[in-house]
Amino acid sequence: MRKLSRRSFLIGLAGAASAVASWLSFPRLRELFPGLYNRLLQKPGNLPSPSLRLYSPKDLNQSGQFDVCIIGSGPAGSVLAMSLAHNGSKILILESGLDLSHSDPRVQKLDVYRSSGPVTYPVVATRLRALGGASNLWTGRCSRLHPLDFEKNAYTPDDAHWPITYDQLEPYYERAEKTLRVRGGHLSNYHPPRKNALPLPPDTDIAALKSLMRKAGITVDYSSTSTGRFGKGPVKTARDLLPDISISPNARIISGVTVTELVPDPDGRIVNVVVKTLDGESRQIRARVYVIACGALESTRLLLLSRSQTFPEGIGNRYNLVGSCFTEHPNLIFSGKITYDKPPPHFQLGRSHQFYEQFKKQGMGSVILAFYWEPKTPGILKIAATLEMRPMDKNLVSLASDLKDYFGSPGLDVSLSFSDDDIRTMDHARSLVKSIYSELGGGDVQEEPMSWSHHHIGTCRMGDDPKRSVVDRNLRVHDSPNLYVASSAVFVTGGAAHPTLSITALSHRLADHLIARLRDENI
């Protein structure tokens, strides 16, 4: 019997949950009884997710022209579509994957990747091509980036910097936290400043963990986490956002279609996108504005595949920046035996930002520590350190012409390595964790193999200088007046925080920009 990987098991579990949710749903309740629908939503968990209304690829023939064509249905694309459709814009979402309750081996043949750098990176295992994207598998952790991340610091590239400040993004962080239903209660001063406290977490008490860590001088907070509207777990866009978008008269969602090329005119304006179905049919889609929202890897591939007389090296790649400065979040995980008087009543997880800025001010990457009890072995305390990587040009995502996907397009080569400062950050984190165990009187401390967070960051960074960035401060590709990128691909630095909250905040910000532009300009 073949052994299932953890990722395959989670995908299967998510698919089963998706099928059950669809069977239990009330697809017309919102349309027929909006008052009842809204009252039920005031008590989360009372109402199953509405059915996700999808259009067929055949409907592309009658699609007409849209205001905005969004490529990708993960958090970046879904949040953007939600805001735009609510404001009356005509939206089309194109998703290459399918609902997780359906399987098609042809979809898997679209993920053709290779790791070629000094660090062996499990590219395929860190991606998911499906409706809702990686939100189908995320843990819902929602930390903000720190103000120092947006300022000049040890890990800011010499030739680039964030073109926006924390204060400018802060109101969009608040909107993102509402969209993702983030819970966390009062957070310590080691977290980024905020105007309003988060709602209290649902029935989660980590008082025992906090008390233990205070003995080592560590301040621990509840890990700010997204909570879905319908049932347990974090917000998943295929369950919590896309159904509401799909019943809007202003939006259409089509899955199982892959955008293989963006077609520009001589001035760089995108005039249409080439879309292919799994059955081999090809069509062209027109819109006033196009937004690539398919993650750092696939956004890079689409830009590089779109070569023409106008863009011989790919769109946005005039200065060979598309695909460069790829980073991730490596995790160092430790376990140690701790003696305590009374065992914790349930699983407890807390995080500490206490050393986040301290590390950066010492010339290293930032760090977030996580603390939790090993559920199967009493007395074993786990400590995990999530670390920032330095953006470097040689950490490159590029086309691999010798690899071909289902449609015959080149796959991707991912070359990843650690800088000397990354190694120093890891060593410093190891020493810090071991000192914490020592303060707690811990014994038999063991380090587990390093793991990855599955966070794809960089490759299309934002900035004001077209020679040093791919998109501008509004996420528009410098060389194209109607093309945008929305994902953690645009991050200049990655920090140590999980990226989904920042992705969502930037999508809300992009929505405001596009709403104003669509209203005021003849794009």
KAMO-V828347 format. One record per backbone hydrogen bond with DSSP energy under -1.0 kcal/mol. CO is the residue of the C=O (numbers start at 1). NH is the residue of the N-H. Records with the same first field share a line. If there is no record, write none. Layout:
CO = NH  NH
This chain:
5 = 9
6 = 10
7 = 11
8 = 12
9 = 13
10 = 14
11 = 15
12 = 16
13 = 17
14 = 18
15 = 19
16 = 20
17 = 21
18 = 22
19 = 23
20 = 24
26 = 29
28 = 32
29 = 33
33 = 37
34 = 38
35 = 39
36 = 40
37 = 41
40 = 43
43 = 46
56 = 59
57 = 60
58 = 61
60 = 63
66 = 288
67 = 289
68 = 92
69 = 291
70 = 94
71 = 293
74 = 78
75 = 79
76 = 80
77 = 81
78 = 82
79 = 83
80 = 84
81 = 85
82 = 86
83 = 87
84 = 89
85 = 88
90 = 67  68
91 = 252
92 = 70
93 = 254
94 = 72
95 = 257
97 = 256
98 = 131
99 = 102
104 = 107
107 = 110
108 = 111
110 = 112
112 = 412
114 = 414
121 = 123
123 = 126
124 = 127
130 = 133
132 = 135
133 = 136
134 = 137
140 = 226
146 = 149
153 = 156
157 = 160
165 = 169
166 = 170
169 = 173
170 = 174
171 = 175
172 = 176
173 = 177
174 = 178
175 = 179
176 = 180
177 = 182
181 = 227
183 = 225
185 = 198
188 = 191
199 = 184  185
206 = 210
207 = 211
208 = 212
209 = 213
210 = 214
212 = 215
213 = 216  218
214 = 217
221 = 351
224 = 142
225 = 183
229 = 45
233 = 228
236 = 239  240
237 = 241  242
241 = 245
242 = 246
243 = 247
245 = 248
248 = 251
250 = 91
252 = 93
253 = 55
254 = 95
258 = 276
261 = 274
263 = 271  272
265 = 268
269 = 265
272 = 263
273 = 285
274 = 260  261
275 = 283
276 = 258
277 = 280
281 = 277
283 = 275
285 = 273
286 = 66
289 = 69
290 = 484
291 = 71
292 = 486
295 = 299
296 = 300
297 = 301
298 = 302
299 = 303
300 = 304
301 = 305
302 = 306
303 = 315
305 = 307
311 = 308  314
314 = 317
317 = 320
321 = 324
323 = 397
324 = 459
327 = 457
329 = 453
330 = 387
331 = 451
332 = 385
333 = 448
334 = 383
335 = 446
336 = 381
337 = 443
350 = 371
351 = 221
352 = 369
353 = 356
355 = 359
356 = 360
357 = 361
359 = 364
360 = 363
366 = 388
368 = 386
369 = 352
370 = 384
371 = 350
372 = 382
377 = 380
379 = 338
380 = 374
381 = 336
382 = 372
383 = 334
384 = 370
385 = 332
386 = 368
392 = 325  395
394 = 396
395 = 326
396 = 415
398 = 413
400 = 403  411
403 = 411
405 = 408
409 = 405
411 = 400
412 = 114
413 = 398
414 = 116
416 = 119
419 = 423
420 = 424
421 = 425
422 = 426
423 = 427
424 = 428
425 = 429
426 = 430
427 = 431
428 = 432
429 = 433
430 = 434
431 = 435
432 = 436
433 = 437
434 = 438
435 = 439
436 = 440
437 = 442
438 = 441
443 = 337
446 = 335
451 = 331
457 = 327
459 = 323
461 = 470  471
465 = 468
470 = 478
471 = 463
472 = 475
475 = 485
476 = 472
477 = 480
482 = 290
483 = 477
484 = 292
487 = 490
488 = 458  491
489 = 460
490 = 462
499 = 503
500 = 504
501 = 505
502 = 506
503 = 507
504 = 508
505 = 509
506 = 510
507 = 511
508 = 512
509 = 513
510 = 514
511 = 515
512 = 516
513 = 517
514 = 518
515 = 519
516 = 520
517 = 521
521 = 523
